[in-house]
Amino acid sequence: MGLDFVLISSNKNKKGSNKKGVIFTVLAIVLAVFFTLVFSARIEKPVDYKTGVIETRISILNDYMESFFDYAREVGSITGYSALQGVIQDLNTPPKGYNPNFETQYAYCIRTGNLTSSKTCPGMINKTLTHYLDNLINIANTSLNINSDYRINNINVTQSTGDAFSIGLIINLSVDIDDAYANISDTRLITSIVSIEGLPDPLYLLNGTYNQTIKRTSINKPAGEIGGFWNHTDLQQLYYNHEYRNYYDGISFIRRIKGDLAYNINDKYGIESFVNHTHPAVVARTTDNHSMVDYLFWQDITLPCEAQGKNYIVKIVNDSIINSSGKPRDFQLDDHHRLNFNISSEDAPPVCS
């Protein structure tokens, strides 16, 4: 009947009906959207509403716990590098000398900013592990209303990181969270890796006559091998770019700090570089029995002439390898390193016989 009414009505009635239809259509859409939102959003609180709040809070606390250990691992690398700078600066402070207690004093520097109870670690103001972790505790309390605390139980320092150009901090860390919804505690061992690149070499600093920073070579070849891996172009890159390579007969970074300078002991983390044989101070110290390998030269270790021993001294006379033209001396190596770089005896004959 309604349909019949629309069909027989006048144009005026049609216009009124169209307006009402539009209005009801809009209202229908609005109501549909409203009820959809109401039911899909579940505006009414469920019976287990409080349980959901507790679970959410505990989830936040667990996430904070994980983040705390992750943060400690990352800032361990940062504070570890700053502490290495402080330790090395202390080596060069009169009276200059190596630090046989490196591991103990380094760990203490990381925690407290001091090398000992009576000696400061240079440059560690607001850079200690304690400082960084205290900041995180305060931020968590202010921003998330999380009451937490931590304990650094121990820091173990190791060279055994699988990489000669870094050292490791094994940090025994406990974290406690005291919250109205849950009390959570955990203790973990975390390992922070600290790069040694860009740091002054203690061997040059204390035994040398000029300073050199540690720069890792881009050459990727097996360490300490004789038999085809290394060549004279590698020696050129190491020498002219003042780079270091991993070499098993070399001296590791930690041993360079401690003054444990024994060489040729198959040290997996040994490193070496080559002194600038044209530097006036080097020229003044060089004899026929010196090799330009850093730990040999700066310790004033002399090796025999050809007829007097197996690992004798040779000189590179081929200027296309190491240019010594017009210099007081040729670049000298021990014969072991000559073989390591696959340099011929014609290009590097004995210095003396």
ChimeraX attribute file (.defattr): number of C-alpha atoms within 10 A of each C-alpha:
attribute: neighborCount
match mode: 1-to-1
recipient: residues
	/A:1	6
	/A:2	6
	/A:3	7
	/A:4	8
	/A:5	11
	/A:6	14
	/A:7	11
	/A:8	10
	/A:9	12
	/A:10	10
	/A:11	11
	/A:12	8
	/A:13	12
	/A:14	15
	/A:15	12
	/A:16	10
	/A:17	14
	/A:18	12
	/A:19	11
	/A:20	12
	/A:21	12
	/A:22	11
	/A:23	11
	/A:24	12
	/A:25	12
	/A:26	12
	/A:27	12
	/A:28	12
	/A:29	10
	/A:30	12
	/A:31	12
	/A:32	12
	/A:33	11
	/A:34	12
	/A:35	11
	/A:36	12
	/A:37	12
	/A:38	12
	/A:39	10
	/A:40	9
	/A:41	9
	/A:42	10
	/A:43	9
	/A:44	9
	/A:45	8
	/A:46	10
	/A:47	8
	/A:48	8
	/A:49	10
	/A:50	11
	/A:51	11
	/A:52	12
	/A:53	12
	/A:54	14
	/A:55	12
	/A:56	12
	/A:57	16
	/A:58	17
	/A:59	12
	/A:60	13
	/A:61	23
	/A:62	15
	/A:63	11
	/A:64	17
	/A:65	19
	/A:66	12
	/A:67	13
	/A:68	17
	/A:69	19
	/A:70	14
	/A:71	14
	/A:72	21
	/A:73	20
	/A:74	16
	/A:75	17
	/A:76	27
	/A:77	20
	/A:78	20
	/A:79	25
	/A:80	28
	/A:81	22
	/A:82	22
	/A:83	29
	/A:84	24
	/A:85	20
	/A:86	22
	/A:87	25
	/A:88	21
	/A:89	17
	/A:90	20
	/A:91	19
	/A:92	14
	/A:93	10
	/A:94	7
	/A:95	7
	/A:96	12
	/A:97	18
	/A:98	22
	/A:99	20
	/A:100	15
	/A:101	11
	/A:102	19
	/A:103	17
	/A:104	14
	/A:105	21
	/A:106	25
	/A:107	22
	/A:108	20
	/A:109	28
	/A:110	28
	/A:111	22
	/A:112	21
	/A:113	29
	/A:114	24
	/A:115	24
	/A:116	14
	/A:117	10
	/A:118	6
	/A:119	12
	/A:120	17
	/A:121	25
	/A:122	19
	/A:123	16
	/A:124	21
	/A:125	13
	/A:126	12
	/A:127	21
	/A:128	25
	/A:129	24
	/A:130	20
	/A:131	17
	/A:132	17
	/A:133	20
	/A:134	14
	/A:135	11
	/A:136	18
	/A:137	16
	/A:138	16
	/A:139	13
	/A:140	16
	/A:141	13
	/A:142	11
	/A:143	8
	/A:144	12
	/A:145	11
	/A:146	19
	/A:147	17
	/A:148	21
	/A:149	16
	/A:150	18
	/A:151	13
	/A:152	14
	/A:153	12
	/A:154	15
	/A:155	22
	/A:156	14
	/A:157	19
	/A:158	14
	/A:159	20
	/A:160	12
	/A:161	16
	/A:162	11
	/A:163	15
	/A:164	24
	/A:165	22
	/A:166	20
	/A:167	24
	/A:168	22
	/A:169	24
	/A:170	19
	/A:171	21
	/A:172	16
	/A:173	18
	/A:174	16
	/A:175	18
	/A:176	16
	/A:177	19
	/A:178	14
	/A:179	15
	/A:180	10
	/A:181	12
	/A:182	13
	/A:183	13
	/A:184	15
	/A:185	14
	/A:186	13
	/A:187	15
	/A:188	13
	/A:189	15
	/A:190	17
	/A:191	20
	/A:192	22
	/A:193	21
	/A:194	22
	/A:195	18
	/A:196	22
	/A:197	15
	/A:198	12
	/A:199	15
	/A:200	18
	/A:201	20
	/A:202	26
	/A:203	23
	/A:204	18
	/A:205	20
	/A:206	19
	/A:207	17
	/A:208	19
	/A:209	13
	/A:210	13
	/A:211	13
	/A:212	19
	/A:213	17
	/A:214	21
	/A:215	20
	/A:216	20
	/A:217	16
	/A:218	12
	/A:219	13
	/A:220	10
	/A:221	12
	/A:222	13
	/A:223	18
	/A:224	20
	/A:225	14
	/A:226	15
	/A:227	10
	/A:228	10
	/A:229	15
	/A:230	21
	/A:231	15
	/A:232	17
	/A:233	14
	/A:234	16
	/A:235	22
	/A:236	16
	/A:237	15
	/A:238	21
	/A:239	18
	/A:240	12
	/A:241	12
	/A:242	18
	/A:243	21
	/A:244	22
	/A:245	24
	/A:246	25
	/A:247	22
	/A:248	22
	/A:249	20
	/A:250	27
	/A:251	28
	/A:252	24
	/A:253	24
	/A:254	23
	/A:255	20
	/A:256	22
	/A:257	24
	/A:258	18
	/A:259	18
	/A:260	15
	/A:261	16
	/A:262	15
	/A:263	15
	/A:264	12
	/A:265	11
	/A:266	13
	/A:267	18
	/A:268	20
	/A:269	25
	/A:270	26
	/A:271	25
	/A:272	22
	/A:273	24
	/A:274	21
	/A:275	24
	/A:276	18
	/A:277	22
	/A:278	16
	/A:279	11
	/A:280	11
	/A:281	13
	/A:282	18
	/A:283	14
	/A:284	11
	/A:285	12
	/A:286	17
	/A:287	14
	/A:288	17
	/A:289	20
	/A:290	24
	/A:291	29
	/A:292	21
	/A:293	18
	/A:294	21
	/A:295	26
	/A:296	22
	/A:297	20
	/A:298	20
	/A:299	13
	/A:300	16
	/A:301	11
	/A:302	17
	/A:303	20
	/A:304	18
	/A:305	19
	/A:306	17
	/A:307	10
	/A:308	11
	/A:309	11
	/A:310	13
	/A:311	16
	/A:312	23
	/A:313	29
	/A:314	28
	/A:315	23
	/A:316	25
	/A:317	20
	/A:318	16
	/A:319	12
	/A:320	12
	/A:321	17
	/A:322	19
	/A:323	15
	/A:324	17
	/A:325	11
	/A:326	7
	/A:327	11
	/A:328	12
	/A:329	17
	/A:330	21
	/A:331	25
	/A:332	26
	/A:333	25
	/A:334	26
	/A:335	23
	/A:336	15
	/A:337	18
	/A:338	25
	/A:339	17
	/A:340	18
	/A:341	20
	/A:342	17
	/A:343	21
	/A:344	12
	/A:345	15
	/A:346	10
	/A:347	16
	/A:348	22
	/A:349	19
	/A:350	21
	/A:351	21
	/A:352	15
	/A:353	12
